[in-house]
């Protein structure tokens, strides 16, 4: 198995991550970067490997995209799967289109059409943050809309609090300082938001034409609509309806979730397994890729699709 770099090894004296003030270098990209037209929408995706299809659904912060979410674990996953990692509508290199009548519904509709155009009838799915939350909600509400054999949920689903760290992800003002603050909300280790080169990569993606507008547009509200945050709201998902094997992965130091949230989910999802990772924040797929790869591959080996 390809071993991605991990920050788990630390200097016992200083408590600093191996590598000083630089994030780990991702494995050499072994994927193809491709575009396909989906109902007139130019859609970007990464693809690698052979075998049963595995679809990766990335997170939804400013500058979020498939490459940033999966660059550390995609090569390892591709050893046993045909991995397809699309950029959501409005994110990455996919067209920057926003539906003011229903952002979430349009993004999910586009994702379903992408899978149809790619002739993916069934697949395993792995999501992080927004991608994981929408994945669980879709499969629980109507499995036919997103035909999943098995799902992996990294820091997704459950109640999403509206706290100071969440506001750091929402208040990005197109400055490097603000992007550094956003990144600091995602990870435990300071190296991620102090490595200027890493922050700049995310910053450049976030200020691409239409990128900021596409994410920010979700908070443009008519004066006729009562003010309401998407966060801090009750979670009404019926997780008991998830009938597919489910792996939950949670960082124990996730600043964007409440402590113990994943244990509550694991109790409600019938066929689930929970892996909690210490010294890890909201994006274990980036901050602790080695642990995530091991957990995912063990899960797939143990749980056969129903």
C-alpha positions as CSV (number, residue, x, y, z in Angstrom):
1,X,0.0,0.0,0.0
2,X,1.3,3.5,-0.9
3,X,2.1,5.2,2.4
4,X,1.2,9.0,2.3
5,X,3.1,11.4,4.6
6,X,1.6,11.8,8.0
7,X,2.1,14.3,10.8
8,X,1.6,11.7,13.5
9,X,5.4,11.5,14.2
10,X,6.3,14.4,16.5
11,X,9.4,15.7,18.2
12,X,8.8,14.6,21.8
13,X,10.7,17.6,23.2
14,X,9.1,20.3,21.1
15,X,5.8,18.7,20.2
16,X,6.3,20.0,16.7
17,X,5.3,18.2,13.5
18,X,8.0,16.4,11.6
19,X,9.0,18.7,8.8
20,X,9.1,21.9,10.8
21,X,6.9,24.7,9.3
22,X,6.1,22.9,6.0
23,X,3.2,20.6,5.4
24,X,4.0,17.1,4.1
25,X,4.7,16.8,0.4
26,X,1.8,14.8,-1.2
27,X,2.6,11.7,-3.2
28,X,3.4,12.2,-6.8
29,X,0.1,12.6,-8.6
30,X,-0.9,9.4,-10.3
31,X,-4.3,10.5,-11.5
32,X,-5.6,11.9,-14.7
33,X,-7.2,15.4,-14.6
34,X,-10.2,15.4,-17.0
35,X,-13.2,17.4,-18.1
36,X,-16.6,16.2,-19.2
37,X,-19.7,18.1,-20.3
38,X,-22.7,17.4,-18.1
39,X,-25.9,19.0,-19.5
40,X,-23.8,21.9,-20.8
41,X,-21.8,22.3,-17.6
42,X,-18.0,21.8,-17.9
43,X,-17.2,19.5,-15.1
44,X,-13.7,18.6,-13.8
45,X,-12.7,15.4,-12.1
46,X,-9.7,13.4,-11.2
47,X,-9.5,9.7,-12.1
48,X,-7.1,6.9,-11.2
49,X,-6.9,3.1,-10.8
50,X,-8.9,0.1,-11.9
51,X,-11.5,-2.0,-10.1
52,X,-14.9,-1.2,-8.5
53,X,-15.8,2.5,-8.7
54,X,-15.1,4.7,-5.6
55,X,-16.5,8.2,-5.8
56,X,-14.9,10.9,-3.6
57,X,-17.0,14.0,-2.6
58,X,-14.9,16.9,-1.4
59,X,-15.5,19.5,1.3
60,X,-17.2,22.9,0.7
61,X,-15.0,25.6,2.1
62,X,-13.8,28.6,0.1
63,X,-11.1,27.1,-2.3
64,X,-12.3,23.6,-1.7
65,X,-11.8,21.1,-4.6
66,X,-11.1,17.5,-5.3
67,X,-7.3,17.9,-5.4
68,X,-6.9,19.6,-2.0
69,X,-9.2,17.1,-0.3
70,X,-7.8,13.9,-1.8
71,X,-4.2,14.5,-2.9
72,X,-2.8,12.6,0.1
73,X,-5.0,9.5,-0.1
74,X,-6.1,9.1,-3.7
75,X,-3.0,7.2,-4.9
76,X,-3.5,4.6,-2.1
77,X,-7.2,4.3,-2.8
78,X,-6.5,3.8,-6.5
79,X,-4.6,0.6,-5.8
80,X,-7.9,-1.3,-5.3
81,X,-10.5,0.9,-6.9
82,X,-11.3,3.0,-10.0
83,X,-11.3,6.3,-8.1
84,X,-13.4,9.2,-9.5
85,X,-13.1,12.6,-7.6
86,X,-15.3,15.3,-9.2
87,X,-15.2,19.0,-8.4
88,X,-18.7,20.0,-7.1
89,X,-20.7,22.5,-9.2
90,X,-19.2,25.9,-8.4
91,X,-16.0,24.5,-7.0
92,X,-12.5,23.8,-8.3
93,X,-12.3,23.7,-12.0
94,X,-16.0,22.9,-12.6
95,X,-18.1,25.8,-14.0
96,X,-19.0,28.4,-11.4
97,X,-22.8,28.3,-11.5
98,X,-25.1,29.0,-8.5
99,X,-28.8,28.3,-8.4
100,X,-30.4,31.0,-6.2
101,X,-33.6,28.9,-6.1
102,X,-31.8,25.9,-4.5
103,X,-28.0,25.7,-4.3
104,X,-27.9,22.3,-2.6
105,X,-30.6,20.7,-4.8
106,X,-28.8,21.9,-8.0
107,X,-25.4,20.7,-6.8
108,X,-26.8,17.3,-6.0
109,X,-28.7,17.1,-9.2
110,X,-25.5,17.9,-11.1
111,X,-23.6,15.3,-9.2
112,X,-26.2,12.6,-10.0
113,X,-26.1,13.6,-13.7
114,X,-22.3,13.4,-13.6
115,X,-22.5,9.9,-12.4
116,X,-25.0,9.0,-15.0
117,X,-22.9,10.5,-17.8
118,X,-19.9,8.6,-16.5
119,X,-22.0,5.4,-16.6
120,X,-21.5,4.8,-12.8
121,X,-24.6,2.8,-11.8
122,X,-23.4,1.8,-8.4
123,X,-20.3,2.7,-6.4
124,X,-18.7,3.0,-3.0
125,X,-18.6,6.7,-1.8
126,X,-16.3,8.6,0.4
127,X,-16.9,12.2,1.5
128,X,-15.4,14.8,3.8
129,X,-17.4,17.6,5.6
130,X,-20.0,18.9,3.2
131,X,-19.5,16.0,0.8
132,X,-19.9,13.5,3.7
133,X,-23.0,15.3,5.1
134,X,-24.8,15.4,1.8
135,X,-23.8,11.8,1.1
136,X,-25.4,10.5,4.3
137,X,-28.5,12.7,3.9
138,X,-29.1,11.5,0.3
139,X,-28.6,7.8,1.0
140,X,-30.8,8.0,4.1
141,X,-33.6,9.8,2.3
142,X,-33.7,7.9,-0.9
143,X,-31.0,5.3,-1.7
144,X,-32.0,5.2,-5.4
145,X,-30.9,8.8,-5.9
146,X,-27.3,8.0,-5.0
147,X,-26.8,4.3,-5.4
148,X,-24.1,3.5,-2.9
149,X,-22.8,0.1,-1.9
150,X,-20.7,1.3,1.0
151,X,-20.1,4.8,2.3
152,X,-17.2,6.4,4.3
153,X,-18.1,9.6,6.2
154,X,-15.2,11.8,7.3
155,X,-16.3,14.6,9.7
156,X,-19.8,14.8,8.2
157,X,-23.4,14.4,9.2
158,X,-24.9,15.2,12.6
159,X,-25.5,18.6,14.2
160,X,-23.3,21.4,12.9
161,X,-22.7,24.1,15.5
162,X,-22.3,27.8,14.6
163,X,-19.1,28.6,16.5
164,X,-16.1,30.9,16.2
165,X,-14.3,28.4,14.0
166,X,-17.2,27.9,11.7
167,X,-17.4,31.7,11.2
168,X,-13.7,31.7,10.2
169,X,-14.6,29.4,7.3
170,X,-17.6,31.7,6.3
171,X,-15.9,35.1,6.6
172,X,-13.2,34.7,4.0
173,X,-12.5,38.1,2.5
174,X,-10.1,37.2,-0.3
175,X,-6.9,37.9,1.7
176,X,-4.1,35.6,2.5
177,X,-4.6,36.4,6.2
178,X,-8.2,35.4,6.1
179,X,-7.4,32.1,4.2
180,X,-4.9,31.3,6.9
181,X,-7.6,31.8,9.5
182,X,-9.9,29.5,7.5
183,X,-7.3,26.8,7.3
184,X,-6.6,27.1,11.0
185,X,-10.2,26.1,11.7
186,X,-9.8,22.9,9.7
187,X,-6.7,21.4,11.3
188,X,-5.2,20.9,14.7
189,X,-1.6,21.3,13.8
190,X,-0.4,24.9,13.2
191,X,1.8,23.9,10.3
192,X,-1.2,23.9,7.9
193,X,-2.0,27.5,8.4
194,X,1.5,28.8,8.9
195,X,2.9,27.1,5.7
196,X,2.6,30.1,3.4
197,X,3.0,28.0,0.3
198,X,0.1,25.7,1.3
199,X,-2.1,28.6,2.3
200,X,-1.4,30.3,-1.0
201,X,-2.4,27.2,-3.0
202,X,-5.8,27.3,-1.4
203,X,-5.9,31.0,-1.7
204,X,-5.3,31.0,-5.5
205,X,-8.1,28.4,-6.0
206,X,-10.5,30.5,-3.8
207,X,-10.0,33.7,-5.9
208,X,-10.3,32.1,-9.4
209,X,-12.9,33.8,-11.5
210,X,-16.3,33.1,-9.9
211,X,-15.0,30.9,-7.1
212,X,-15.6,33.3,-4.2
213,X,-18.9,34.4,-5.6
214,X,-20.1,30.9,-6.0
215,X,-19.5,30.0,-2.4
216,X,-20.6,33.4,-1.0
217,X,-23.8,33.4,-3.0
218,X,-25.3,30.9,-0.6
219,X,-25.6,33.6,2.0
220,X,-27.2,36.2,-0.3
221,X,-30.8,36.5,1.0
222,X,-33.8,38.6,-0.1
223,X,-35.0,41.1,2.6
224,X,-38.3,39.1,2.3
225,X,-36.7,36.0,3.7
226,X,-36.1,35.8,7.5
227,X,-32.4,35.7,8.5
228,X,-31.3,32.2,9.1
229,X,-27.9,30.5,9.3
230,X,-27.3,27.1,7.7
231,X,-25.5,26.2,10.8
232,X,-26.6,25.6,14.4
233,X,-29.9,24.1,13.1
234,X,-31.5,20.9,14.3
235,X,-30.4,17.8,12.3
236,X,-33.5,16.0,11.1
237,X,-31.8,13.3,9.1
238,X,-33.1,9.8,9.9
239,X,-29.8,8.0,10.2
240,X,-31.6,4.7,11.0
241,X,-32.6,4.6,7.3
242,X,-29.0,4.2,6.3
243,X,-29.0,0.6,5.1
244,X,-25.5,0.3,3.7
245,X,-22.3,-0.4,5.5
246,X,-21.0,2.9,6.9
247,X,-17.6,3.9,8.2
248,X,-17.5,7.0,10.3
249,X,-14.1,8.7,10.7
250,X,-13.8,11.6,13.2
251,X,-10.9,13.7,14.3
252,X,-11.1,14.0,18.1
253,X,-10.0,17.6,18.0
254,X,-12.5,18.7,15.2
255,X,-13.1,22.4,15.8
256,X,-16.2,22.4,13.6
257,X,-18.1,19.7,15.4
258,X,-19.2,19.0,19.0
259,X,-17.2,16.5,21.1
260,X,-18.7,13.0,20.8
261,X,-21.0,13.7,17.8
262,X,-19.7,10.7,15.9
263,X,-20.5,8.3,18.7
264,X,-24.1,9.4,18.6
265,X,-24.2,8.8,14.8
266,X,-22.6,5.4,15.2
267,X,-25.4,4.4,17.6
268,X,-28.1,5.4,15.1
269,X,-26.6,3.9,11.9
270,X,-27.5,0.2,11.8
271,X,-24.3,-1.2,10.1
272,X,-21.6,1.3,11.1
273,X,-18.1,1.3,12.3
274,X,-16.5,4.3,14.0
275,X,-12.8,5.3,13.9
276,X,-11.8,8.2,16.0
277,X,-8.4,9.8,15.4
278,X,-6.5,11.7,18.1
279,X,-4.6,14.9,17.4
280,X,-6.8,15.4,14.3
281,X,-9.2,18.1,13.2
282,X,-11.9,18.3,10.5
283,X,-10.0,16.9,7.5
284,X,-8.5,13.6,8.6
285,X,-8.0,12.7,4.9
286,X,-5.4,15.6,4.8
287,X,-4.1,15.8,8.3
288,X,-3.9,12.0,9.1
289,X,-3.9,10.3,5.6
290,X,-2.1,7.2,6.7
291,X,-4.7,6.5,9.4
292,X,-7.6,7.2,7.0
293,X,-6.2,4.9,4.3
294,X,-5.7,2.0,6.8
295,X,-9.2,2.5,8.2
296,X,-10.9,2.6,4.8
297,X,-9.1,-0.4,3.3
298,X,-9.8,-2.5,6.4
299,X,-13.5,-1.4,6.3
300,X,-13.8,-2.4,2.6
301,X,-12.1,-5.7,3.3
302,X,-14.5,-6.5,6.1
303,X,-17.8,-5.1,4.8
304,X,-19.2,-6.6,1.6
305,X,-21.8,-4.6,-0.3
306,X,-25.4,-5.6,0.4
